[in-house]
Amino acid sequence: MVFFISLFNNLIMKTKIEVYEAIIEMKTIIHDTFPELVCFLDEMTVTIPKEAHPKIDIEILKEYYCSLNDIVLKYTHDKSKII
C-alpha cells in the first residue's frame, strides 16, 4: 500500500509523459497483482469523456491515476478486513 501512496506523492510536479508512465505502471500492477479488478477499469467514469474531442491535460491524467490508486487502496483495505 505504501507503494501506491508514494507514487501519488511523486506525481505532484511531473510532466504529462511521466504521469502517462505512472498510469501504465499502475494498470500493469492491477493486471498482474489484482486481475479481479481489471473488469472495473473499463467502467470508470473518468475514462468516458463528455465531449467529442476532450482536452487531456496533466490534471485529468493525475485524476485518472488517483482513481486507479483509489480502487487498489479500497480493494486491499476491504480485502484485509475479510482475512
Phi and psi in radians as a Rosetta constraint file:
Dihedral C 1 N 2 CA 2 C 2 CIRCULARHARMONIC -1.076 0.35
Dihedral N 2 CA 2 C 2 N 3 CIRCULARHARMONIC -0.604 0.35
Dihedral C 2 N 3 CA 3 C 3 CIRCULARHARMONIC -0.998 0.35
Dihedral N 3 CA 3 C 3 N 4 CIRCULARHARMONIC -0.814 0.35
Dihedral C 3 N 4 CA 4 C 4 CIRCULARHARMONIC -1.150 0.35
Dihedral N 4 CA 4 C 4 N 5 CIRCULARHARMONIC -0.749 0.35
Dihedral C 4 N 5 CA 5 C 5 CIRCULARHARMONIC -1.143 0.35
Dihedral N 5 CA 5 C 5 N 6 CIRCULARHARMONIC -0.709 0.35
Dihedral C 5 N 6 CA 6 C 6 CIRCULARHARMONIC -1.161 0.35
Dihedral N 6 CA 6 C 6 N 7 CIRCULARHARMONIC -0.603 0.35
Dihedral C 6 N 7 CA 7 C 7 CIRCULARHARMONIC -1.113 0.35
Dihedral N 7 CA 7 C 7 N 8 CIRCULARHARMONIC -0.722 0.35
Dihedral C 7 N 8 CA 8 C 8 CIRCULARHARMONIC -1.065 0.35
Dihedral N 8 CA 8 C 8 N 9 CIRCULARHARMONIC -0.794 0.35
Dihedral C 8 N 9 CA 9 C 9 CIRCULARHARMONIC -1.060 0.35
Dihedral N 9 CA 9 C 9 N 10 CIRCULARHARMONIC -0.568 0.35
Dihedral C 9 N 10 CA 10 C 10 CIRCULARHARMONIC -1.322 0.35
Dihedral N 10 CA 10 C 10 N 11 CIRCULARHARMONIC -0.179 0.35
Dihedral C 10 N 11 CA 11 C 11 CIRCULARHARMONIC -1.459 0.35
Dihedral N 11 CA 11 C 11 N 12 CIRCULARHARMONIC -0.130 0.35
Dihedral C 11 N 12 CA 12 C 12 CIRCULARHARMONIC -0.992 0.35
Dihedral N 12 CA 12 C 12 N 13 CIRCULARHARMONIC -0.812 0.35
Dihedral C 12 N 13 CA 13 C 13 CIRCULARHARMONIC -2.149 0.35
Dihedral N 13 CA 13 C 13 N 14 CIRCULARHARMONIC 0.757 0.35
Dihedral C 13 N 14 CA 14 C 14 CIRCULARHARMONIC -1.664 0.35
Dihedral N 14 CA 14 C 14 N 15 CIRCULARHARMONIC 2.856 0.35
Dihedral C 14 N 15 CA 15 C 15 CIRCULARHARMONIC -1.453 0.35
Dihedral N 15 CA 15 C 15 N 16 CIRCULARHARMONIC 2.927 0.35
Dihedral C 15 N 16 CA 16 C 16 CIRCULARHARMONIC -1.033 0.35
Dihedral N 16 CA 16 C 16 N 17 CIRCULARHARMONIC -0.736 0.35
Dihedral C 16 N 17 CA 17 C 17 CIRCULARHARMONIC -1.139 0.35
Dihedral N 17 CA 17 C 17 N 18 CIRCULARHARMONIC -0.702 0.35
Dihedral C 17 N 18 CA 18 C 18 CIRCULARHARMONIC -1.147 0.35
Dihedral N 18 CA 18 C 18 N 19 CIRCULARHARMONIC -0.622 0.35
Dihedral C 18 N 19 CA 19 C 19 CIRCULARHARMONIC -1.219 0.35
Dihedral N 19 CA 19 C 19 N 20 CIRCULARHARMONIC -0.717 0.35
Dihedral C 19 N 20 CA 20 C 20 CIRCULARHARMONIC -0.964 0.35
Dihedral N 20 CA 20 C 20 N 21 CIRCULARHARMONIC -0.799 0.35
Dihedral C 20 N 21 CA 21 C 21 CIRCULARHARMONIC -1.098 0.35
Dihedral N 21 CA 21 C 21 N 22 CIRCULARHARMONIC -0.684 0.35
Dihedral C 21 N 22 CA 22 C 22 CIRCULARHARMONIC -1.152 0.35
Dihedral N 22 CA 22 C 22 N 23 CIRCULARHARMONIC -0.660 0.35
Dihedral C 22 N 23 CA 23 C 23 CIRCULARHARMONIC -1.116 0.35
Dihedral N 23 CA 23 C 23 N 24 CIRCULARHARMONIC -0.799 0.35
Dihedral C 23 N 24 CA 24 C 24 CIRCULARHARMONIC -1.069 0.35
Dihedral N 24 CA 24 C 24 N 25 CIRCULARHARMONIC -0.748 0.35
Dihedral C 24 N 25 CA 25 C 25 CIRCULARHARMONIC -1.090 0.35
Dihedral N 25 CA 25 C 25 N 26 CIRCULARHARMONIC -0.762 0.35
Dihedral C 25 N 26 CA 26 C 26 CIRCULARHARMONIC -1.118 0.35
Dihedral N 26 CA 26 C 26 N 27 CIRCULARHARMONIC -0.746 0.35
Dihedral C 26 N 27 CA 27 C 27 CIRCULARHARMONIC -1.141 0.35
Dihedral N 27 CA 27 C 27 N 28 CIRCULARHARMONIC -0.609 0.35
Dihedral C 27 N 28 CA 28 C 28 CIRCULARHARMONIC -1.139 0.35
Dihedral N 28 CA 28 C 28 N 29 CIRCULARHARMONIC -0.747 0.35
Dihedral C 28 N 29 CA 29 C 29 CIRCULARHARMONIC -1.054 0.35
Dihedral N 29 CA 29 C 29 N 30 CIRCULARHARMONIC -0.773 0.35
Dihedral C 29 N 30 CA 30 C 30 CIRCULARHARMONIC -1.086 0.35
Dihedral N 30 CA 30 C 30 N 31 CIRCULARHARMONIC -0.826 0.35
Dihedral C 30 N 31 CA 31 C 31 CIRCULARHARMONIC -1.065 0.35
Dihedral N 31 CA 31 C 31 N 32 CIRCULARHARMONIC -0.737 0.35
Dihedral C 31 N 32 CA 32 C 32 CIRCULARHARMONIC -1.427 0.35
Dihedral N 32 CA 32 C 32 N 33 CIRCULARHARMONIC -0.682 0.35
Dihedral C 32 N 33 CA 33 C 33 CIRCULARHARMONIC -1.726 0.35
Dihedral N 33 CA 33 C 33 N 34 CIRCULARHARMONIC -0.597 0.35
Dihedral C 33 N 34 CA 34 C 34 CIRCULARHARMONIC -2.254 0.35
Dihedral N 34 CA 34 C 34 N 35 CIRCULARHARMONIC 1.073 0.35
Dihedral C 34 N 35 CA 35 C 35 CIRCULARHARMONIC -1.033 0.35
Dihedral N 35 CA 35 C 35 N 36 CIRCULARHARMONIC -0.387 0.35
Dihedral C 35 N 36 CA 36 C 36 CIRCULARHARMONIC -1.199 0.35
Dihedral N 36 CA 36 C 36 N 37 CIRCULARHARMONIC -0.241 0.35
Dihedral C 36 N 37 CA 37 C 37 CIRCULARHARMONIC -1.625 0.35
Dihedral N 37 CA 37 C 37 N 38 CIRCULARHARMONIC -0.198 0.35
Dihedral C 37 N 38 CA 38 C 38 CIRCULARHARMONIC -1.009 0.35
Dihedral N 38 CA 38 C 38 N 39 CIRCULARHARMONIC -0.658 0.35
Dihedral C 38 N 39 CA 39 C 39 CIRCULARHARMONIC -1.075 0.35
Dihedral N 39 CA 39 C 39 N 40 CIRCULARHARMONIC -0.393 0.35
Dihedral C 39 N 40 CA 40 C 40 CIRCULARHARMONIC -1.473 0.35
Dihedral N 40 CA 40 C 40 N 41 CIRCULARHARMONIC -0.284 0.35
Dihedral C 40 N 41 CA 41 C 41 CIRCULARHARMONIC -1.125 0.35
Dihedral N 41 CA 41 C 41 N 42 CIRCULARHARMONIC -0.689 0.35
Dihedral C 41 N 42 CA 42 C 42 CIRCULARHARMONIC -1.295 0.35
Dihedral N 42 CA 42 C 42 N 43 CIRCULARHARMONIC -0.310 0.35
Dihedral C 42 N 43 CA 43 C 43 CIRCULARHARMONIC -1.601 0.35
Dihedral N 43 CA 43 C 43 N 44 CIRCULARHARMONIC -0.019 0.35
Dihedral C 43 N 44 CA 44 C 44 CIRCULARHARMONIC -1.219 0.35
Dihedral N 44 CA 44 C 44 N 45 CIRCULARHARMONIC 2.196 0.35
Dihedral C 44 N 45 CA 45 C 45 CIRCULARHARMONIC -1.130 0.35
Dihedral N 45 CA 45 C 45 N 46 CIRCULARHARMONIC -0.444 0.35
Dihedral C 45 N 46 CA 46 C 46 CIRCULARHARMONIC -1.148 0.35
Dihedral N 46 CA 46 C 46 N 47 CIRCULARHARMONIC -0.359 0.35
Dihedral C 46 N 47 CA 47 C 47 CIRCULARHARMONIC -1.584 0.35
Dihedral N 47 CA 47 C 47 N 48 CIRCULARHARMONIC -0.061 0.35
Dihedral C 47 N 48 CA 48 C 48 CIRCULARHARMONIC -1.836 0.35
Dihedral N 48 CA 48 C 48 N 49 CIRCULARHARMONIC 1.820 0.35
Dihedral C 48 N 49 CA 49 C 49 CIRCULARHARMONIC -1.270 0.35
Dihedral N 49 CA 49 C 49 N 50 CIRCULARHARMONIC 2.625 0.35
Dihedral C 49 N 50 CA 50 C 50 CIRCULARHARMONIC -1.534 0.35
Dihedral N 50 CA 50 C 50 N 51 CIRCULARHARMONIC -0.343 0.35
Dihedral C 50 N 51 CA 51 C 51 CIRCULARHARMONIC -1.833 0.35
Dihedral N 51 CA 51 C 51 N 52 CIRCULARHARMONIC 2.781 0.35
Dihedral C 51 N 52 CA 52 C 52 CIRCULARHARMONIC -1.165 0.35
Dihedral N 52 CA 52 C 52 N 53 CIRCULARHARMONIC -0.713 0.35
Dihedral C 52 N 53 CA 53 C 53 CIRCULARHARMONIC -2.287 0.35
Dihedral N 53 CA 53 C 53 N 54 CIRCULARHARMONIC 1.355 0.35
Dihedral C 53 N 54 CA 54 C 54 CIRCULARHARMONIC -1.231 0.35
Dihedral N 54 CA 54 C 54 N 55 CIRCULARHARMONIC 2.576 0.35
Dihedral C 54 N 55 CA 55 C 55 CIRCULARHARMONIC -1.453 0.35
Dihedral N 55 CA 55 C 55 N 56 CIRCULARHARMONIC 2.148 0.35
Dihedral C 55 N 56 CA 56 C 56 CIRCULARHARMONIC -1.805 0.35
Dihedral N 56 CA 56 C 56 N 57 CIRCULARHARMONIC 1.812 0.35
Dihedral C 56 N 57 CA 57 C 57 CIRCULARHARMONIC -1.846 0.35
Dihedral N 57 CA 57 C 57 N 58 CIRCULARHARMONIC 3.137 0.35
Dihedral C 57 N 58 CA 58 C 58 CIRCULARHARMONIC -1.111 0.35
Dihedral N 58 CA 58 C 58 N 59 CIRCULARHARMONIC -0.589 0.35
Dihedral C 58 N 59 CA 59 C 59 CIRCULARHARMONIC -1.166 0.35
Dihedral N 59 CA 59 C 59 N 60 CIRCULARHARMONIC -0.687 0.35
Dihedral C 59 N 60 CA 60 C 60 CIRCULARHARMONIC -1.107 0.35
Dihedral N 60 CA 60 C 60 N 61 CIRCULARHARMONIC -0.744 0.35
Dihedral C 60 N 61 CA 61 C 61 CIRCULARHARMONIC -1.123 0.35
Dihedral N 61 CA 61 C 61 N 62 CIRCULARHARMONIC -0.725 0.35
Dihedral C 61 N 62 CA 62 C 62 CIRCULARHARMONIC -1.106 0.35
Dihedral N 62 CA 62 C 62 N 63 CIRCULARHARMONIC -0.702 0.35
Dihedral C 62 N 63 CA 63 C 63 CIRCULARHARMONIC -1.070 0.35
Dihedral N 63 CA 63 C 63 N 64 CIRCULARHARMONIC -0.738 0.35
Dihedral C 63 N 64 CA 64 C 64 CIRCULARHARMONIC -1.128 0.35
Dihedral N 64 CA 64 C 64 N 65 CIRCULARHARMONIC -0.784 0.35
Dihedral C 64 N 65 CA 65 C 65 CIRCULARHARMONIC -1.023 0.35
Dihedral N 65 CA 65 C 65 N 66 CIRCULARHARMONIC -0.781 0.35
Dihedral C 65 N 66 CA 66 C 66 CIRCULARHARMONIC -1.106 0.35
Dihedral N 66 CA 66 C 66 N 67 CIRCULARHARMONIC -0.622 0.35
Dihedral C 66 N 67 CA 67 C 67 CIRCULARHARMONIC -1.180 0.35
Dihedral N 67 CA 67 C 67 N 68 CIRCULARHARMONIC -0.646 0.35
Dihedral C 67 N 68 CA 68 C 68 CIRCULARHARMONIC -1.111 0.35
Dihedral N 68 CA 68 C 68 N 69 CIRCULARHARMONIC -0.792 0.35
Dihedral C 68 N 69 CA 69 C 69 CIRCULARHARMONIC -1.040 0.35
Dihedral N 69 CA 69 C 69 N 70 CIRCULARHARMONIC -0.759 0.35
Dihedral C 69 N 70 CA 70 C 70 CIRCULARHARMONIC -1.078 0.35
Dihedral N 70 CA 70 C 70 N 71 CIRCULARHARMONIC -0.706 0.35
Dihedral C 70 N 71 CA 71 C 71 CIRCULARHARMONIC -1.038 0.35
Dihedral N 71 CA 71 C 71 N 72 CIRCULARHARMONIC -0.821 0.35
Dihedral C 71 N 72 CA 72 C 72 CIRCULARHARMONIC -1.166 0.35
Dihedral N 72 CA 72 C 72 N 73 CIRCULARHARMONIC -0.797 0.35
Dihedral C 72 N 73 CA 73 C 73 CIRCULARHARMONIC -1.083 0.35
Dihedral N 73 CA 73 C 73 N 74 CIRCULARHARMONIC -0.773 0.35
Dihedral C 73 N 74 CA 74 C 74 CIRCULARHARMONIC -1.129 0.35
Dihedral N 74 CA 74 C 74 N 75 CIRCULARHARMONIC -0.756 0.35
Dihedral C 74 N 75 CA 75 C 75 CIRCULARHARMONIC -1.105 0.35
Dihedral N 75 CA 75 C 75 N 76 CIRCULARHARMONIC -0.803 0.35
Dihedral C 75 N 76 CA 76 C 76 CIRCULARHARMONIC -1.184 0.35
Dihedral N 76 CA 76 C 76 N 77 CIRCULARHARMONIC -0.609 0.35
Dihedral C 76 N 77 CA 77 C 77 CIRCULARHARMONIC -1.152 0.35
Dihedral N 77 CA 77 C 77 N 78 CIRCULARHARMONIC -0.835 0.35
Dihedral C 77 N 78 CA 78 C 78 CIRCULARHARMONIC -1.133 0.35
Dihedral N 78 CA 78 C 78 N 79 CIRCULARHARMONIC -0.672 0.35
Dihedral C 78 N 79 CA 79 C 79 CIRCULARHARMONIC -1.145 0.35
Dihedral N 79 CA 79 C 79 N 80 CIRCULARHARMONIC -0.637 0.35
Dihedral C 79 N 80 CA 80 C 80 CIRCULARHARMONIC -1.185 0.35
Dihedral N 80 CA 80 C 80 N 81 CIRCULARHARMONIC -0.475 0.35
Dihedral C 80 N 81 CA 81 C 81 CIRCULARHARMONIC -1.197 0.35
Dihedral N 81 CA 81 C 81 N 82 CIRCULARHARMONIC -0.608 0.35
Dihedral C 81 N 82 CA 82 C 82 CIRCULARHARMONIC -1.273 0.35
Dihedral N 82 CA 82 C 82 N 83 CIRCULARHARMONIC -0.678 0.35
